Protein backbone atom coordinates (compact mmCIF):
# COMPACT_ATOMS: atom_id res chain seq x y z
CA UNK A 1 0.00 0.00 0.00
CA UNK A 2 1.60 3.23 -1.14
CA UNK A 3 0.63 6.26 0.87
CA UNK A 4 0.55 9.44 -1.23
CA UNK A 5 3.01 12.11 -0.17
CA UNK A 6 0.35 14.81 -0.15
CA UNK A 7 -0.76 16.21 3.18
CA UNK A 8 -3.55 18.67 3.94
CA UNK A 9 -3.23 21.05 6.88
CA UNK A 10 -6.31 21.17 9.13
CA UNK A 11 -7.11 22.83 12.45
CA UNK A 12 -8.90 21.20 15.38
CA UNK A 13 -10.46 22.79 18.45
CA UNK A 14 -8.35 23.76 21.45
CA UNK A 15 -9.86 20.94 23.48
CA UNK A 16 -8.64 18.39 20.92
CA UNK A 17 -4.99 19.51 20.96
CA UNK A 18 -2.48 16.66 21.06
CA UNK A 19 1.30 16.30 21.11
CA UNK A 20 3.24 17.45 18.06
CA UNK A 21 4.88 14.58 16.17
CA UNK A 22 8.24 16.40 16.24
CA UNK A 23 8.51 18.33 19.51
CA UNK A 24 5.66 16.83 21.62
CA UNK A 25 4.16 20.22 22.49
CA UNK A 26 0.34 20.49 22.36
CA UNK A 27 -0.82 21.47 18.90
CA UNK A 28 -4.16 22.04 17.18
CA UNK A 29 -2.73 21.67 13.65
CA UNK A 30 -3.15 18.32 11.95
CA UNK A 31 -1.61 16.99 8.76
CA UNK A 32 -3.82 14.42 7.04
CA UNK A 33 -3.67 12.53 3.75
CA UNK A 34 -6.43 13.16 1.20
CA UNK A 35 -7.72 9.60 1.64
CA UNK A 36 -7.75 9.97 5.48
CA UNK A 37 -5.49 6.92 5.96
CA UNK A 38 -2.84 8.69 8.02
CA UNK A 39 -2.64 11.83 10.13
CA UNK A 40 -0.41 13.43 12.71
CA UNK A 41 -0.39 16.55 14.86
CA UNK A 42 2.23 19.16 14.03
CA UNK A 43 3.14 22.64 15.28
CA UNK A 44 2.52 25.46 12.77
CA UNK A 45 6.15 26.49 13.17
CA UNK A 46 7.31 23.16 11.75
CA UNK A 47 5.21 23.75 8.62
CA UNK A 48 7.38 26.78 7.84
CA UNK A 49 10.56 24.68 8.15
CA UNK A 50 11.71 23.92 4.60
CA UNK A 51 13.62 20.83 5.76
CA UNK A 52 10.41 19.26 7.07
CA UNK A 53 7.95 19.89 4.25
CA UNK A 54 7.37 22.05 1.22
CA UNK A 55 4.06 23.72 0.40
CA UNK A 56 2.34 23.09 -2.90
CA UNK A 57 3.43 25.99 -5.13
CA UNK A 58 -0.04 26.86 -6.44
CA UNK A 59 -1.58 26.56 -3.00
CA UNK A 60 1.11 28.72 -1.41
CA UNK A 61 0.57 31.48 -3.95
CA UNK A 62 -3.20 31.29 -3.53
CA UNK A 63 -2.93 31.41 0.27
CA UNK A 64 -0.64 34.43 0.16
CA UNK A 65 -3.01 36.19 -2.23
CA UNK A 66 -6.03 35.42 0.00
CA UNK A 67 -4.25 36.76 3.06
CA UNK A 68 -3.08 39.89 1.24
CA UNK A 69 -6.58 40.64 -0.03
CA UNK A 70 -8.08 40.06 3.40
CA UNK A 71 -5.62 42.45 5.08
CA UNK A 72 -6.16 45.07 2.40
CA UNK A 73 -9.94 44.88 2.81
CA UNK A 74 -9.58 45.33 6.57
CA UNK A 75 -7.34 48.38 6.13
CA UNK A 76 -9.65 49.96 3.57
CA UNK A 77 -12.63 49.39 5.85
CA UNK A 78 -10.71 51.01 8.72
CA UNK A 79 -9.88 54.10 6.60
CA UNK A 80 -13.51 54.44 5.51
CA UNK A 81 -14.69 54.17 9.09
CA UNK A 82 -12.24 56.87 10.21
CA UNK A 83 -13.46 59.13 7.41
CA UNK A 84 -17.09 58.65 8.41
CA UNK A 85 -16.26 59.49 12.03
CA UNK A 86 -14.47 62.68 10.91
CA UNK A 87 -17.48 63.67 8.84
CA UNK A 88 -19.81 63.15 11.81
CA UNK A 89 -17.61 65.32 14.03
CA UNK A 90 -17.53 68.04 11.37
CA UNK A 91 -21.30 67.99 11.06
CA UNK A 92 -21.62 68.38 14.81
CA UNK A 93 -19.19 71.32 14.78
CA UNK A 94 -21.12 72.95 11.92
CA UNK A 95 -24.37 72.66 13.81
CA UNK A 96 -22.78 74.21 16.89
CA UNK A 97 -21.36 77.07 14.81
CA UNK A 98 -24.71 77.74 13.18
CA UNK A 99 -26.32 78.06 16.59
CA UNK A 100 -23.63 80.46 17.80
CA UNK A 101 -23.28 82.40 14.58
CA UNK A 102 -24.26 85.97 14.21
CA UNK A 103 -26.10 87.12 11.19
CA UNK A 104 -22.80 88.29 9.78
CA UNK A 105 -22.88 87.14 6.17
CA UNK A 106 -19.18 87.64 5.53
CA UNK A 107 -18.07 85.34 8.37
CA UNK A 108 -20.63 82.81 7.30
CA UNK A 109 -19.29 82.69 3.73
CA UNK A 110 -15.68 82.36 4.96
CA UNK A 111 -16.62 79.55 7.33
CA UNK A 112 -18.48 77.80 4.51
CA UNK A 113 -15.43 78.05 2.20
CA UNK A 114 -13.14 76.72 4.94
CA UNK A 115 -15.45 73.79 5.61
CA UNK A 116 -15.69 72.94 1.91
CA UNK A 117 -11.91 73.08 1.53
CA UNK A 118 -11.49 70.91 4.62
CA UNK A 119 -14.01 68.38 3.26
CA UNK A 120 -12.19 68.17 -0.06
CA UNK A 121 -8.87 67.77 1.72
CA UNK A 122 -10.25 64.95 3.91
CA UNK A 123 -11.79 63.16 0.93
CA UNK A 124 -8.54 63.44 -0.99
CA UNK A 125 -6.62 62.12 2.05
CA UNK A 126 -9.01 59.17 2.35
CA UNK A 127 -8.71 58.35 -1.36
CA UNK A 128 -4.91 58.53 -1.15
CA UNK A 129 -4.86 56.17 1.83
CA UNK A 130 -7.12 53.70 0.06
CA UNK A 131 -5.00 53.87 -3.09
CA UNK A 132 -1.80 53.41 -1.08
CA UNK A 133 -3.28 50.39 0.65
CA UNK A 134 -4.45 48.95 -2.66
CA UNK A 135 -1.01 49.25 -4.19
CA UNK A 136 0.81 47.87 -1.14
CA UNK A 137 2.76 44.73 -2.07
CA UNK A 138 3.98 43.41 1.28
CA UNK A 139 1.99 40.63 2.94
CA UNK A 140 2.47 38.28 5.84
CA UNK A 141 1.32 34.73 4.98
CA UNK A 142 0.04 33.95 8.47
CA UNK A 143 -2.73 31.70 7.23
CA UNK A 144 -0.26 30.01 4.88
CA UNK A 145 -0.73 27.17 2.44
CA UNK A 146 -2.85 24.13 3.19
CA UNK A 147 -1.30 21.43 0.98
CA UNK A 148 2.21 20.12 1.70
CA UNK A 149 4.66 17.44 0.61
CA UNK A 150 6.86 15.88 3.30
CA UNK A 151 10.57 15.54 2.65
CA UNK A 152 11.74 11.99 1.96
CA UNK A 153 13.07 11.18 5.46
CA UNK A 154 9.89 12.24 7.23
CA UNK A 155 7.75 10.58 4.57
CA UNK A 156 9.71 7.34 5.00
CA UNK A 157 9.16 7.53 8.77
CA UNK A 158 5.39 7.74 8.19
CA UNK A 159 5.52 4.75 5.79
CA UNK A 160 7.58 2.71 8.29
CA UNK A 161 5.12 3.52 11.06
CA UNK A 162 2.19 2.32 8.94
CA UNK A 163 4.02 -0.86 7.88
CA UNK A 164 4.94 -1.64 11.50
CA UNK A 165 1.35 -1.13 12.60
CA UNK A 166 0.11 -3.48 9.87
CA UNK A 167 2.73 -6.12 10.79
CA UNK A 168 1.75 -5.90 14.47
CA UNK A 169 -1.90 -6.34 13.53
CA UNK A 170 -1.09 -9.43 11.41
CA UNK A 171 0.96 -10.90 14.28
CA UNK A 172 -1.89 -10.36 16.76
CA UNK A 173 -4.25 -12.14 14.37
CA UNK A 174 -1.83 -15.04 13.97
CA UNK A 175 -1.41 -15.47 17.72
CA UNK A 176 -5.17 -15.72 18.10
CA UNK A 177 -5.22 -18.66 15.66
CA UNK A 178 -4.57 -21.91 17.63
CA UNK A 179 -3.40 -23.84 14.53
CA UNK A 180 -0.34 -21.62 14.35
CA UNK A 181 1.27 -23.27 17.37
CA UNK A 182 2.67 -26.82 17.29
CA UNK A 183 0.67 -29.55 18.99
CA UNK A 184 1.53 -30.82 22.44
CA UNK A 185 3.85 -33.82 22.25
CA UNK A 186 2.29 -37.16 23.02
CA UNK A 187 3.93 -39.42 25.60
CA UNK A 188 5.17 -42.02 23.05
CA UNK A 189 8.93 -42.13 22.78
Phi, psi and omega per residue, in radians:
X1 nan 2.037 3.129
X2 -1.670 2.141 3.116
X3 -1.514 2.236 3.135
X4 -1.171 2.545 -3.140
X5 -1.619 0.897 3.065
X6 -2.214 2.197 -3.059
X7 -2.229 2.361 3.112
X8 -1.801 2.353 3.128
X9 -1.524 2.210 3.109
X10 -2.257 2.764 3.077
X11 -1.972 2.532 3.043
X12 -2.084 2.937 3.132
X13 -1.167 2.802 -3.121
X14 -1.064 -0.560 3.137
X15 -1.228 -0.348 -3.119
X16 -1.725 0.204 -3.116
X17 -1.109 2.422 3.110
X18 -2.332 3.027 -3.067
X19 -1.154 2.404 3.065
X20 -1.139 2.488 -3.125
X21 -1.134 -0.497 -3.078
X22 -1.629 -0.943 -2.980
X23 -1.931 -0.072 3.077
X24 1.164 0.280 3.040
X25 -1.482 2.625 3.124
X26 -1.060 2.370 -3.108
X27 -2.478 2.569 3.079
X28 -1.843 0.050 3.114
X29 -1.636 2.344 -3.115
X30 -2.203 2.393 3.007
X31 -1.817 2.241 -3.084
X32 -2.396 2.550 3.102
X33 -1.323 2.741 -3.136
X34 -1.074 -0.523 -3.139
X35 -1.580 0.117 3.092
X36 1.062 0.458 3.134
X37 -1.458 -0.498 -3.098
X38 -2.479 2.558 3.079
X39 -2.671 2.781 3.038
X40 -2.741 2.650 3.106
X41 -1.480 2.479 -3.088
X42 -2.580 2.521 3.085
X43 -1.278 2.517 3.103
X44 -1.053 -0.485 3.108
X45 -1.130 -0.593 3.124
X46 -1.213 -0.472 3.134
X47 -1.192 -0.409 3.113
X48 -1.494 -0.178 -3.131
X49 -1.365 2.020 -3.076
X50 -1.246 -0.239 3.091
X51 -1.546 -0.135 3.104
X52 -1.677 -0.893 -3.125
X53 -2.689 2.832 3.077
X54 -2.144 2.397 3.129
X55 -1.320 2.662 3.048
X56 -1.105 2.279 -3.010
X57 -1.040 -0.826 -3.131
X58 -1.127 -0.726 -3.128
X59 -1.159 -0.690 3.133
X60 -1.111 -0.750 3.132
X61 -1.148 -0.724 3.134
X62 -1.146 -0.695 3.130
X63 -1.143 -0.740 3.123
X64 -1.114 -0.707 3.141
X65 -1.160 -0.720 3.101
X66 -1.059 -0.804 -3.106
X67 -1.124 -0.751 -3.125
X68 -1.092 -0.789 -3.134
X69 -1.126 -0.707 3.136
X70 -1.094 -0.797 3.120
X71 -1.108 -0.727 -3.130
X72 -1.120 -0.738 3.115
X73 -1.082 -0.696 3.108
X74 -1.105 -0.773 -3.130
X75 -1.130 -0.742 3.138
X76 -1.111 -0.742 3.110
X77 -1.073 -0.691 3.125
X78 -1.108 -0.777 3.137
X79 -1.111 -0.744 3.128
X80 -1.102 -0.708 3.133
X81 -1.112 -0.762 3.100
X82 -1.050 -0.724 3.139
X83 -1.106 -0.764 3.126
X84 -1.088 -0.700 3.112
X85 -1.128 -0.710 3.093
X86 -1.073 -0.749 -3.131
X87 -1.107 -0.694 3.117
X88 -1.112 -0.756 3.119
X89 -1.091 -0.715 3.128
X90 -1.102 -0.748 3.126
X91 -1.068 -0.712 3.114
X92 -1.112 -0.757 3.119
X93 -1.102 -0.686 3.133
X94 -1.101 -0.750 3.141
X95 -1.109 -0.705 3.111
X96 -1.132 -0.704 3.135
X97 -1.130 -0.725 -3.131
X98 -1.082 -0.643 3.129
X99 -1.180 -0.674 -3.065
X100 -1.527 -0.226 -3.029
X101 -1.149 2.593 2.966
X102 -1.485 -3.136 3.102
X103 -1.492 0.276 -3.127
X104 -1.215 1.962 -3.071
X105 -1.205 -0.643 -3.086
X106 -1.136 -0.813 3.119
X107 -1.120 -0.639 -3.136
X108 -1.119 -0.770 3.132
X109 -1.133 -0.719 3.114
X110 -1.108 -0.783 3.134
X111 -1.079 -0.705 3.133
X112 -1.104 -0.759 3.126
X113 -1.110 -0.738 3.122
X114 -1.088 -0.755 -3.136
X115 -1.130 -0.728 3.128
X116 -1.127 -0.735 3.120
X117 -1.127 -0.700 3.126
X118 -1.144 -0.701 3.103
X119 -1.085 -0.791 3.139
X120 -1.096 -0.711 3.136
X121 -1.098 -0.785 3.141
X122 -1.132 -0.706 3.113
X123 -1.125 -0.737 3.119
X124 -1.104 -0.733 3.121
X125 -1.082 -0.759 3.123
X126 -1.087 -0.815 -3.141
X127 -1.081 -0.684 3.108
X128 -1.133 -0.723 3.112
X129 -1.095 -0.779 3.139
X130 -1.102 -0.742 3.130
X131 -1.146 -0.698 3.117
X132 -1.115 -0.705 3.114
X133 -1.179 -0.637 -3.136
X134 -1.175 -0.586 -3.101
X135 -1.602 0.007 -3.126
X136 -1.187 2.339 -3.061
X137 -1.801 -0.315 -3.066
X138 -1.393 2.454 3.099
X139 -2.573 2.615 3.113
X140 -1.879 1.935 3.137
X141 -1.326 1.297 -3.137
X142 -1.284 -0.743 -3.127
X143 -1.205 -0.664 3.020
X144 1.162 3.096 3.140
X145 -1.276 2.868 -3.110
X146 -2.050 -0.163 -3.130
X147 -2.081 2.257 -3.062
X148 -2.308 2.832 2.997
X149 -2.183 2.176 3.135
X150 -1.287 2.605 3.040
X151 -1.244 2.787 -2.928
X152 -1.014 -0.659 -3.125
X153 -1.156 -0.788 -3.141
X154 -1.214 -0.650 3.085
X155 -1.115 -0.726 3.116
X156 -1.117 -0.656 3.091
X157 -1.073 -0.699 3.119
X158 -1.160 -0.734 3.125
X159 -1.102 -0.776 3.132
X160 -1.070 -0.706 3.136
X161 -1.094 -0.717 3.130
X162 -1.190 -0.758 3.122
X163 -1.077 -0.758 3.124
X164 -1.106 -0.666 3.108
X165 -1.144 -0.724 3.109
X166 -1.142 -0.727 3.121
X167 -1.119 -0.720 3.115
X168 -1.114 -0.680 3.115
X169 -1.128 -0.769 3.113
X170 -1.075 -0.744 3.134
X171 -1.108 -0.712 3.100
X172 -1.072 -0.709 3.134
X173 -1.143 -0.714 -3.135
X174 -1.139 -0.717 -3.129
X175 -1.171 -0.411 3.096
X176 -1.332 -0.365 -3.111
X177 -1.469 2.020 -3.087
X178 -1.215 -0.353 -3.133
X179 -1.313 -0.174 3.129
X180 -1.226 -0.597 -3.077
X181 -1.498 2.648 3.107
X182 -1.229 2.769 -3.133
X183 -1.340 2.796 3.131
X184 -1.246 2.356 -3.110
X185 -1.158 2.509 3.081
X186 -1.489 2.835 -3.046
X187 -1.340 0.127 -3.102
X188 -1.514 2.060 3.098
X189 -1.458 nan nan
